[in-house]
């Protein structure tokens, strides 16, 4: 397990706020969400789903990739219009790739498109609140 200290988390969050939020807020015309919350129950259920689907499909799932995303301005839930979000995509070991020059590159993992990603967490309160809340 690769844990970080609360101070490291605060530093990471502050660096994000200091280097990105002004541009993002300007681009969408309001303060954007800078955190997303998911229950342990939902995360455990999703991991169980991914493991089950991977086994059923003969896929050796090795992790989850977290992507940054943004809801559309016309999202079905008007409370989410233009807000940032994260979503999870299961990954698998990627086979060696041979490049044009004949060199072999080993990638650690690739996304699995045969298993549904996970989204729909809740925003921080307020969405623009920094760590810790």
Phi, psi and omega in degrees: 000133182252087181272158171235164180280160175303324178294319177297320177297316179298317179297317178299314181295316180296322178295321176299311181300314184291332186254349187226327191295324181299314180294318180293314179302319178295318182296324183258355176078018175195168177292129183271162174291139177237013173207161176222142183241135175228141180287153175301322179300313179295318179297315179297318180295320179293317178299318177299317178300313181298315180297317180295313180296319179299314180297315181297329183261004180069031181253130178273089181290131181241358180172189177232135173260138178255121178256148170272142178217178177214134176290153180284162179298332182252035181302151180299335176254105185299340178289347181257355185316118175068359181288149175288156175210175170233154173219155185253138178230128178291152180234162177226161176298137180261139177288162177302143179246130176265122181277168183304325182277007178089352179289145178259129179246133178253117176265146183288318182200159176226155181294147175257114182270355180270359178234131184298138173290171179241137176211192174085037173283178178259154177282163170297174183233106352290170183306330183267008181293141181269171178283139350275152178266000000 
